[in-house]
Amino acid sequence: MSAPKTNIEKQKRRHWPAILGIAAAVAIVVAILLGLGVWDRVPLDEQAAPAAASGQ
């Protein structure tokens, strides 16, 4: 069955806030993931070798 009254233009107007909200949520998640990736980065010269860290 199809919808009884399909008005594509009216549906476009009604759905843009939801689409913008989803896009904003995705953008926030991407920004958080990128931020965590940069925040946790430690330069290679400051990283301990596995044998030195374990005390062997």
N, C-alpha and C positions, 0 to 999 in steps of 0.2 A: 504494500500500500504506500502511496505517496502522501505527503502532507497536503491538507486541503487548500491552504492558501500560502503559497510560497512566494515571498517577496525578498529577493536576494539583496536589494539595496537596503531595505529595512533591517535585515539580519546583519549586514556589514556594520551599520551604525550601532546596533545593539551589542555587538561582540568586540568592538575595538578596545573597551576598557579591560576586558578579560585577557585579550591577546597582549596588551601592554603590560599587564600584571605578570603574566607568564614570562614575557621577555625580560622584565625587570628582575624577577626571581632568578632566572638563568644567569643574567649578568652578575648578580650579587654572588651566586655560587661560584662562578668562574673567577671573580675577583678574590674571593676568599681562598680558593684553591691556589691561585697564583701567588697570593700573599703568603700563604703557608709554605709554598715551595721556595720562595725567596728567603723567608724568615729562618727556616731550618738549615739553610745552606751554610756549611762550615768550610773554610778554605782547606785545601788538601794538606798544607804544611802544618796545620794545627791538629790534624787527625792523628790519633795514636795507632801504631801498628797493632794488629791483633795479638802477637806474641808479647809485646811490651805491655799491653793493657791487662793481660792475664797474669803477669808476674813471672813468666817462664824465662 
